[in-house]
Amino acid sequence: MLKQTSKGFTLIEVMVVVVILSILAVFVVPKIMDKPEQARKTQVKQNIRIIEQSLNMYKLDNSHYPSTDQGLEALVTKPSGTPEPRSWNKNGYINRTPKDPWGGEYQYLNPGTRGKIDIFSLGPDGSPSDDDIGNWDL
């Protein structure tokens, strides 16, 4: 006669596993939840670097940066007004002006308040504050 044995987990074993997973979640989830915000800030810094490089190419072609009024749109379409670009690249310098990860526009000042030119995002709150991220942070 063959003896059949039942193999499986007891209720206590299952409960122990659930408790262990719950304890791990208490410590791990808060650390993981902070990562999306850190990723957004990293994306902003990369975008600012790209915009700054494009502005430097604009300056190489035209001997000056676009004015604050001409803004970052001067990298996409030939700007009007002063200073007039003398050798604007017919293909532009970027395809479109990017939005920051929070859906806001990148800000541009020439002359800047923190450097020769300022390129920055207003951050998650969308208004000037201590959480602004700019080319002065790079």
ROMARGU-121071 format. One record per atom (N, C-alpha, C): residue number from 1; residue in three letters; atom name; x, y, z. Coordinates in nm, 2 decimals, always signed. Atoms other than C-alpha are relative to their C-alpha. Layout:
<sedrens>
   nr  rest  atom      px      py      pz
  NUM   ala    CA       X       Y       Z
...
</sedrens>
This chain:
<sedrens>
   nr  rest  atom      px      py      pz
    1   met     N   +0.08   -0.12   +0.00
    1   met    CA   +0.00   +0.00   +0.00
    1   met     C   +0.09   +0.13   +0.00
    2   leu     N   -0.07   -0.13   +0.00
    2   leu    CA   +0.12   +0.34   -0.09
    2   leu     C   -0.06   +0.10   +0.09
    3   lys     N   +0.04   -0.10   -0.10
    3   lys    CA   +0.10   +0.61   +0.17
    3   lys     C   +0.00   +0.14   -0.07
    4   gln     N   +0.00   -0.14   +0.06
    4   gln    CA   -0.01   +0.95   +0.03
    4   gln     C   +0.02   +0.10   +0.10
    5   thr     N   -0.03   -0.11   -0.09
    5   thr    CA   +0.14   +1.25   +0.19
    5   thr     C   -0.04   +0.13   -0.07
    6   ser     N   +0.04   -0.13   +0.05
    6   ser    CA   +0.00   +1.59   +0.14
    6   ser     C   +0.12   +0.10   +0.01
    7   lys     N   -0.11   -0.10   -0.01
    7   lys    CA   +0.26   +1.85   +0.05
    7   lys     C   -0.06   +0.14   -0.03
    8   gly     N   +0.05   -0.13   +0.02
    8   gly    CA   +0.18   +2.22   +0.08
    8   gly     C   +0.05   +0.09   +0.12
    9   phe     N   -0.03   -0.09   -0.11
    9   phe    CA   +0.21   +2.52   +0.31
    9   phe     C   -0.11   +0.00   +0.10
   10   thr     N   +0.10   -0.02   -0.11
   10   thr    CA   +0.04   +2.55   +0.64
   10   thr     C   -0.04   +0.15   +0.01
   11   leu     N   +0.04   -0.14   -0.02
   11   leu    CA   -0.15   +2.86   +0.73
   11   leu     C   +0.10   +0.08   +0.07
   12   ile     N   -0.11   -0.07   -0.07
   12   ile    CA   +0.12   +2.96   +0.97
   12   ile     C   +0.11   +0.04   -0.09
   13   glu     N   -0.11   -0.03   +0.09
   13   glu    CA   +0.39   +2.94   +0.71
   13   glu     C   -0.04   +0.11   -0.10
   14   val     N   +0.05   -0.10   +0.09
   14   val    CA   +0.18   +3.15   +0.47
   14   val     C   +0.00   +0.14   +0.08
   15   met     N   +0.01   -0.12   -0.08
   15   met    CA   +0.12   +3.41   +0.75
   15   met     C   +0.14   +0.06   +0.03
   16   val     N   -0.13   -0.05   -0.03
   16   val    CA   +0.49   +3.43   +0.83
   16   val     C   +0.06   +0.07   -0.12
   17   val     N   -0.05   -0.06   +0.13
   17   val    CA   +0.58   +3.50   +0.46
   17   val     C   -0.07   +0.13   -0.02
   18   val     N   +0.07   -0.13   +0.02
   18   val    CA   +0.31   +3.77   +0.45
   18   val     C   +0.05   +0.11   +0.09
   19   val     N   -0.05   -0.10   -0.09
   19   val    CA   +0.44   +3.94   +0.76
   19   val     C   +0.14   +0.04   -0.04
   20   ile     N   -0.14   -0.04   +0.05
   20   ile    CA   +0.80   +3.93   +0.63
   20   ile     C   -0.01   +0.09   -0.12
   21   leu     N   +0.01   -0.09   +0.12
   21   leu    CA   +0.69   +4.08   +0.30
   21   leu     C   -0.05   +0.14   +0.04
   22   ser     N   +0.06   -0.13   -0.05
   22   ser    CA   +0.49   +4.35   +0.48
   22   ser     C   +0.11   +0.08   +0.07
   23   ile     N   -0.11   -0.07   -0.07
   23   ile    CA   +0.79   +4.44   +0.70
   23   ile     C   +0.10   +0.06   -0.11
   24   leu     N   -0.09   -0.05   +0.11
   24   leu    CA   +1.01   +4.47   +0.38
   24   leu     C   -0.06   +0.11   -0.07
   25   ala     N   +0.07   -0.10   +0.07
   25   ala    CA   +0.75   +4.68   +0.21
   25   ala     C   +0.01   +0.13   +0.08
   26   val     N   -0.01   -0.12   -0.08
   26   val    CA   +0.76   +4.93   +0.50
   26   val     C   +0.13   +0.07   -0.02
   27   phe     N   -0.13   -0.06   +0.01
   27   phe    CA   +1.13   +4.99   +0.45
   27   phe     C   +0.03   +0.03   -0.15
   28   val     N   -0.04   -0.01   +0.14
   28   val    CA   +1.16   +4.95   +0.07
   28   val     C   -0.08   +0.10   -0.08
   29   val     N   +0.09   -0.08   +0.08
   29   val    CA   +0.86   +5.13   -0.07
   29   val     C   +0.03   +0.15   +0.01
   30   pro     N   -0.03   -0.14   +0.00
   30   pro    CA   +0.95   +5.48   +0.06
   30   pro     C   +0.12   +0.03   -0.08
   31   lys     N   -0.12   -0.03   +0.08
   31   lys    CA   +1.29   +5.45   -0.10
   31   lys     C   -0.02   +0.00   -0.15
   32   ile     N   +0.03   +0.02   +0.14
   32   ile    CA   +1.15   +5.34   -0.43
   32   ile     C   -0.09   +0.12   -0.05
   33   met     N   +0.09   -0.11   +0.04
   33   met    CA   +0.88   +5.61   -0.43
   33   met     C   +0.07   +0.13   -0.02
   34   asp     N   -0.08   -0.12   +0.02
   34   asp    CA   +1.15   +5.88   -0.42
   34   asp     C   +0.07   +0.00   -0.13
   35   lys     N   -0.07   +0.01   +0.13
   35   lys    CA   +1.31   +5.76   -0.74
   35   lys     C   -0.06   +0.08   -0.12
   36   pro     N   +0.06   -0.08   +0.11
   36   pro    CA   +1.06   +5.91   -0.99
   36   pro     C   +0.03   +0.15   +0.00
   37   glu     N   -0.03   -0.14   -0.01
   37   glu    CA   +1.12   +6.26   -0.86
   37   glu     C   +0.15   +0.02   -0.03
   38   gln     N   -0.14   -0.01   +0.03
   38   gln    CA   +1.50   +6.20   -0.88
   38   gln     C   +0.02   -0.01   -0.15
   39   ala     N   -0.01   +0.02   +0.15
   39   ala    CA   +1.46   +6.08   -1.24
   39   ala     C   -0.05   +0.13   -0.07
   40   arg     N   +0.05   -0.13   +0.07
   40   arg    CA   +1.26   +6.40   -1.33
   40   arg     C   +0.11   +0.10   +0.01
   41   lys     N   -0.11   -0.10   -0.01
   41   lys    CA   +1.54   +6.62   -1.19
   41   lys     C   +0.12   -0.03   -0.09
   42   thr     N   -0.11   +0.04   +0.09
   42   thr    CA   +1.80   +6.42   -1.38
   42   thr     C   -0.04   +0.04   -0.15
   43   gln     N   +0.05   -0.04   +0.13
   43   gln    CA   +1.59   +6.47   -1.70
   43   gln     C   +0.01   +0.15   -0.03
   44   val     N   -0.01   -0.14   +0.01
   44   val    CA   +1.57   +6.84   -1.64
   44   val     C   +0.14   +0.04   -0.03
   45   lys     N   -0.14   -0.04   +0.02
   45   lys    CA   +1.95   +6.87   -1.61
   45   lys     C   +0.05   -0.04   -0.14
   46   gln     N   -0.04   +0.04   +0.13
   46   gln    CA   +2.00   +6.67   -1.93
   46   gln     C   -0.06   +0.10   -0.11
   47   asn     N   +0.06   -0.09   +0.10
   47   asn    CA   +1.75   +6.89   -2.12
   47   asn     C   +0.07   +0.14   +0.01
   48   ile     N   -0.07   -0.13   -0.01
   48   ile    CA   +1.92   +7.21   -1.99
   48   ile     C   +0.14   -0.01   -0.06
   49   arg     N   -0.13   +0.01   +0.07
   49   arg    CA   +2.26   +7.08   -2.11
   49   arg     C   -0.02   +0.00   -0.15
   50   ile     N   +0.03   +0.00   +0.14
   50   ile    CA   +2.11   +7.01   -2.45
   50   ile     C   -0.04   +0.14   -0.05
   51   ile     N   +0.04   -0.14   +0.03
   51   ile    CA   +1.95   +7.36   -2.46
   51   ile     C   +0.12   +0.09   +0.00
   52   glu     N   -0.12   -0.08   -0.01
   52   glu    CA   +2.27   +7.52   -2.35
   52   glu     C   +0.10   -0.02   -0.12
   53   gln     N   -0.09   +0.03   +0.11
   53   gln    CA   +2.47   +7.34   -2.62
   53   gln     C   -0.06   +0.06   -0.13
   54   ser     N   +0.07   -0.06   +0.12
   54   ser    CA   +2.21   +7.45   -2.88
   54   ser     C   +0.02   +0.15   +0.00
   55   leu     N   -0.02   -0.14   +0.00
   55   leu    CA   +2.24   +7.81   -2.76
   55   leu     C   +0.14   +0.04   -0.03
   56   asn     N   -0.14   -0.03   +0.03
   56   asn    CA   +2.62   +7.79   -2.78
   56   asn     C   +0.02   -0.01   -0.15
   57   met     N   -0.01   +0.00   +0.15
   57   met    CA   +2.58   +7.68   -3.15
   57   met     C   -0.06   +0.12   -0.06
   58   tyr     N   +0.07   -0.13   +0.05
   58   tyr    CA   +2.34   +7.97   -3.21
   58   tyr     C   +0.10   +0.11   +0.01
   59   lys     N   -0.09   -0.11   -0.02
   59   lys    CA   +2.60   +8.20   -3.06
   59   lys     C   +0.12   -0.01   -0.10
   60   leu     N   -0.11   +0.02   +0.09
   60   leu    CA   +2.88   +8.05   -3.28
   60   leu     C   -0.04   +0.05   -0.14
   61   asp     N   +0.04   -0.04   +0.13
   61   asp    CA   +2.67   +8.12   -3.59
   61   asp     C   -0.03   +0.15   -0.01
   62   asn     N   +0.06   -0.13   +0.00
   62   asn    CA   +2.53   +8.46   -3.49
   62   asn     C   +0.08   +0.10   +0.08
   63   ser     N   -0.08   -0.09   -0.09
   63   ser    CA   +2.79   +8.61   -3.25
   63   ser     C   -0.07   +0.05   +0.12
   64   his     N   +0.07   -0.04   -0.12
   64   his    CA   +2.54   +8.65   -2.98
   64   his     C   -0.11   -0.10   +0.03
   65   tyr     N   +0.11   +0.09   -0.04
   65   tyr    CA   +2.27   +8.46   -2.78
   65   tyr     C   -0.13   +0.08   -0.04
   66   pro     N   +0.13   -0.07   +0.02
   66   pro    CA   +1.90   +8.53   -2.85
   66   pro     C   -0.03   +0.08   +0.12
   67   ser     N   +0.04   -0.08   -0.11
   67   ser    CA   +1.75   +8.80   -2.64
   67   ser     C   -0.11   -0.08   +0.09
   68   thr     N   +0.11   +0.06   -0.09
   68   thr    CA   +1.51   +8.71   -2.35
   68   thr     C   -0.13   +0.00   -0.08
   69   asp     N   +0.13   -0.01   +0.07
   69   asp    CA   +1.22   +8.83   -2.57
   69   asp     C   +0.00   -0.10   -0.11
   70   gln     N   +0.00   +0.10   +0.11
   70   gln    CA   +1.33   +8.60   -2.86
   70   gln     C   -0.01   -0.14   +0.06
   71   gly     N   +0.02   +0.12   -0.07
   71   gly    CA   +1.35   +8.32   -2.61
   71   gly     C   +0.06   -0.12   -0.06
   72   leu     N   -0.05   +0.12   +0.05
   72   leu    CA   +1.43   +7.96   -2.67
   72   leu     C   -0.07   -0.04   -0.13
   73   glu     N   +0.07   +0.02   +0.13
   73   glu    CA   +1.19   +7.96   -2.97
   73   glu     C   +0.10   +0.03   -0.11
   74   ala     N   -0.10   -0.04   +0.10
   74   ala    CA   +1.49   +8.12   -3.15
   74   ala     C   +0.08   -0.12   -0.05
   75   leu     N   -0.07   +0.12   +0.04
   75   leu    CA   +1.64   +7.77   -3.16
   75   leu     C   -0.07   -0.08   -0.10
   76   val     N   +0.09   +0.08   +0.08
   76   val    CA   +1.35   +7.63   -3.35
   76   val     C   -0.03   +0.08   -0.13
   77   thr     N   +0.04   -0.08   +0.12
   77   thr    CA   +1.24   +7.92   -3.59
   77   thr     C   +0.08   +0.13   +0.01
   78   lys     N   -0.08   -0.12   +0.01
   78   lys    CA   +1.44   +8.22   -3.71
   78   lys     C   -0.08   +0.12   +0.08
   79   pro     N   +0.06   -0.10   -0.08
   79   pro    CA   +1.37   +8.50   -3.46
   79   pro     C   +0.00   +0.13   -0.08
   80   ser     N   +0.00   -0.13   +0.05
   80   ser    CA   +1.27   +8.85   -3.55
   80   ser     C   +0.04   +0.09   +0.11
   81   gly     N   -0.04   -0.09   -0.10
   81   gly    CA   +1.36   +9.16   -3.36
   81   gly     C   +0.15   +0.01   +0.02
   82   thr     N   -0.14   -0.02   -0.03
   82   thr    CA   +1.69   +9.26   -3.21
   82   thr     C   +0.04   -0.08   +0.11
   83   pro     N   -0.10   +0.00   +0.11
   83   pro    CA   +1.95   +9.13   -3.21
   83   pro     C   -0.04   -0.09   -0.11
   84   glu     N   +0.03   +0.08   +0.11
   84   glu    CA   +1.89   +9.00   -3.56
   84   glu     C   +0.11   -0.10   -0.03
   85   pro     N   -0.10   +0.10   +0.03
   85   pro    CA   +2.06   +8.67   -3.63
   85   pro     C   +0.05   +0.01   -0.14
   86   arg     N   -0.05   -0.02   +0.13
   86   arg    CA   +2.30   +8.71   -3.92
   86   arg     C   +0.03   -0.13   -0.08
   87   ser     N   -0.03   +0.13   +0.06
   87   ser    CA   +2.37   +8.34   -3.99
   87   ser     C   -0.08   -0.11   +0.06
   88   trp     N   +0.08   +0.10   -0.06
   88   trp    CA   +2.08   +8.16   -3.85
   88   trp     C   +0.00   -0.13   -0.08
   89   asn     N   +0.00   +0.13   +0.06
   89   asn    CA   +2.09   +7.78   -3.93
   89   asn     C   -0.14   -0.02   -0.06
   90   lys     N   +0.13   +0.01   +0.06
   90   lys    CA   +1.81   +7.72   -4.18
   90   lys     C   -0.08   -0.13   +0.05
   91   asn     N   +0.07   +0.12   -0.06
   91   asn    CA   +1.74   +7.38   -4.01
   91   asn     C   -0.03   +0.02   +0.15
   92   gly     N   +0.03   -0.02   -0.14
   92   gly    CA   +1.72   +7.53   -3.67
   92   gly     C   +0.11   -0.06   +0.09
   93   tyr     N   -0.10   +0.06   -0.09
   93   tyr    CA   +1.92   +7.42   -3.36
   93   tyr     C   -0.05   -0.11   +0.08
   94   ile     N   +0.07   +0.11   -0.05
   94   ile    CA   +1.66   +7.19   -3.21
   94   ile     C   -0.13   -0.01   -0.07
   95   asn     N   +0.13   +0.02   +0.08
   95   asn    CA   +1.34   +7.04   -3.35
   95   asn     C   -0.12   +0.07   +0.07
   96   arg     N   +0.11   -0.06   -0.07
   96   arg    CA   +1.11   +7.18   -3.08
   96   arg     C   +0.06   +0.04   +0.14
   97   thr     N   -0.04   -0.04   -0.14
   97   thr    CA   +1.14   +7.35   -2.74
   97   thr     C   -0.06   -0.11   +0.09
   98   pro     N   +0.06   +0.11   -0.09
   98   pro    CA   +1.11   +7.07   -2.48
   98   pro     C   -0.07   +0.06   +0.12
   99   lys     N   +0.07   -0.04   -0.13
   99   lys    CA   +0.88   +7.09   -2.18
   99   lys     C   +0.07   -0.08   +0.11
  100   asp     N   -0.06   +0.07   -0.11
  100   asp    CA   +1.01   +7.00   -1.84
  100   asp     C   -0.09   -0.12   +0.04
  101   pro     N   +0.08   +0.12   -0.04
  101   pro    CA   +0.89   +6.67   -1.68
  101   pro     C   -0.13   +0.03   +0.07
  102   trp     N   +0.12   -0.04   -0.07
  102   trp    CA   +0.62   +6.86   -1.49
  102   trp     C   -0.09   +0.07   -0.09
  103   gly     N   +0.08   -0.06   +0.10
  103   gly    CA   +0.48   +7.00   -1.81
  103   gly     C   +0.02   +0.15   -0.02
  104   gly     N   -0.03   -0.14   +0.01
  104   gly    CA   +0.62   +7.35   -1.77
  104   gly     C   +0.10   +0.03   -0.11
  105   glu     N   -0.10   -0.05   +0.10
  105   glu    CA   +0.82   +7.56   -2.02
  105   glu     C   +0.13   +0.03   +0.07
  106   tyr     N   -0.13   -0.04   -0.05
  106   tyr    CA   +1.19   +7.60   -1.97
  106   tyr     C   +0.01   +0.15   -0.01
  107   gln     N   -0.02   -0.15   +0.00
  107   gln    CA   +1.28   +7.96   -1.88
  107   gln     C   +0.14   +0.04   -0.05
  108   tyr     N   -0.12   -0.04   +0.06
  108   tyr    CA   +1.55   +8.16   -2.05
  108   tyr     C   +0.02   +0.15   +0.03
  109   leu     N   -0.03   -0.14   -0.02
  109   leu    CA   +1.71   +8.49   -1.95
  109   leu     C   +0.14   +0.04   -0.06
  110   asn     N   -0.12   -0.05   +0.05
  110   asn    CA   +1.97   +8.69   -2.13
  110   asn     C   +0.00   +0.15   +0.00
  111   pro     N   -0.10   +0.06   -0.09
  111   pro    CA   +2.15   +8.85   -1.95
  111   pro     C   -0.07   -0.07   +0.12
  112   gly     N   +0.05   +0.08   -0.11
  112   gly    CA   +2.10   +8.60   -1.67
  112   gly     C   +0.02   +0.07   +0.13
  113   thr     N   -0.03   -0.06   -0.14
  113   thr    CA   +2.08   +8.69   -1.30
  113   thr     C   +0.10   -0.08   +0.07
  114   arg     N   -0.09   +0.08   -0.07
  114   arg    CA   +2.30   +8.40   -1.20
  114   arg     C   +0.12   -0.04   -0.09
  115   gly     N   -0.11   +0.03   +0.09
  115   gly    CA   +2.53   +8.37   -1.51
  115   gly     C   -0.02   +0.08   -0.12
  116   lys     N   +0.01   -0.07   +0.13
  116   lys    CA   +2.58   +8.50   -1.86
  116   lys     C   -0.14   -0.02   -0.06
  117   ile     N   +0.14   +0.03   +0.03
  117   ile    CA   +2.26   +8.33   -1.96
  117   ile     C   -0.05   -0.10   +0.10
  118   asp     N   +0.07   +0.10   -0.09
  118   asp    CA   +2.01   +8.14   -1.74
  118   asp     C   -0.10   -0.08   -0.08
  119   ile     N   +0.10   +0.09   +0.05
  119   ile    CA   +1.82   +7.84   -1.85
  119   ile     C   -0.04   -0.08   +0.12
  120   phe     N   +0.05   +0.07   -0.12
  120   phe    CA   +1.60   +7.68   -1.59
  120   phe     C   -0.14   -0.05   -0.01
  121   ser     N   +0.14   +0.05   -0.02
  121   ser    CA   +1.29   +7.49   -1.49
  121   ser     C   -0.05   +0.05   +0.13
  122   leu     N   +0.06   -0.05   -0.13
  122   leu    CA   +1.05   +7.62   -1.23
  122   leu     C   -0.03   -0.12   +0.10
  123   gly     N   +0.01   +0.11   -0.08
  123   gly    CA   +1.04   +7.27   -1.09
  123   gly     C   -0.14   -0.05   +0.02
  124   pro     N   +0.14   +0.06   -0.01
  124   pro    CA   +0.74   +7.07   -0.96
  124   pro     C   -0.11   +0.09   +0.04
  125   asp     N   +0.10   -0.10   -0.04
  125   asp    CA   +0.56   +7.37   -0.82
  125   asp     C   -0.04   +0.10   -0.11
  126   gly     N   +0.03   -0.08   +0.11
  126   gly    CA   +0.57   +7.56   -1.14
  126   gly     C   +0.02   +0.15   +0.02
  127   ser     N   -0.02   -0.14   -0.04
  127   ser    CA   +0.67   +7.89   -0.97
  127   ser     C   +0.14   +0.03   +0.05
  128   pro     N   -0.13   -0.03   -0.05
  128   pro    CA   +0.99   +8.07   -0.88
  128   pro     C   +0.01   -0.04   +0.15
  129   ser     N   -0.02   +0.04   -0.14
  129   ser    CA   +1.12   +7.91   -0.56
  129   ser     C   +0.14   -0.07   +0.01
  130   asp     N   -0.13   +0.06   -0.02
  130   asp    CA   +1.41   +7.72   -0.41
  130   asp     C   +0.01   -0.13   -0.07
  131   asp     N   -0.01   +0.13   +0.07
  131   asp    CA   +1.33   +7.40   -0.61
  131   asp     C   +0.03   +0.02   -0.15
  132   asp     N   -0.04   -0.02   +0.14
  132   asp    CA   +1.42   +7.57   -0.94
  132   asp     C   +0.13   -0.07   -0.04
  133   ile     N   -0.13   +0.07   +0.04
  133   ile    CA   +1.68   +7.37   -1.14
  133   ile     C   +0.04   +0.08   -0.13
  134   gly     N   -0.05   -0.08   +0.11
  134   gly    CA   +1.90   +7.57   -1.37
  134   gly     C   +0.14   -0.03   -0.04
  135   asn     N   -0.14   +0.03   +0.04
  135   asn    CA   +2.23   +7.57   -1.56
  135   asn     C   +0.10   +0.04   +0.10
  136   trp     N   -0.09   -0.03   -0.11
  136   trp    CA   +2.39   +7.72   -1.25
  136   trp     C   +0.02   -0.12   +0.09
  137   asp     N   -0.01   +0.12   -0.09
  137   asp    CA   +2.33   +7.38   -1.08
  137   asp     C   +0.09   -0.11   -0.07
  138   leu     N   -0.07   +0.11   +0.07
  138   leu    CA   +2.52   +7.18   -1.34
  138   leu     C   +0.15   +0.00   +0.02
</sedrens>
